Amino acid sequence: MKENCKLKECDPILLCHYFDRELGPEDKEKVDEHLKDCPSCQKTLQDHQIISSHYKADLKTKLARTNFESLEQSVLNRVRDRRVFGWTNISSLLFLKRFYIPATAVAAALVIFFSVMFYPASPSDPSAIVTSLSGQISSVMIFETPNTQQTILWFKEELPLNGEDNAQDI
């Protein structure tokens, strides 16, 4: 390598960028100077050119055999098929295990949730009669509810029939 070459050592990445013509003018000049005196980099560049020509030749033969009209029609048909969304797609989902197992689990969870939320409250326990008093004219009962600790007085008055007077009994 010459001493006036600005590139001190071989750089394969810089050489790839040189081959792909991605270098600026300053870096391109450095690689040009280096390539004049470096047989290793010359060989690497030559290998890149051979590989590239083989790929280009293979690509040209495959492009020549390709029917672009049928390829375009195939792509358009796939796009049209994906746009169609009807009951056939939904019905096919219903038969997939990955759909109906989670759907069943969600439905069961909703049934349990709403049955707990809207289930009628159980009737309160029957009231206990604490005291009961009965007389000739009236009856009084005192109830006490166990849960709410409420006291209920029930008063029943029996009136004499047909204007009978119970004054005789007194």
Secondary structure, 3 states (H helix, E strand, C coil): CCCCCCCCCCCHHHHHHHHCCCCCHHHHHHHHHHHHHCHHHHHHHHHHHHHHHHHHHHHHHHHHHCCHHHHHHHHHHHHHHHHCCCHHHHHHHHCCHHHHHHHHHHHHHHHHHHHHHHCCCCCCCCCEEEEEEECCCEEEEEEECCCCCCEEEEEEECCCHHHCCHHHHC
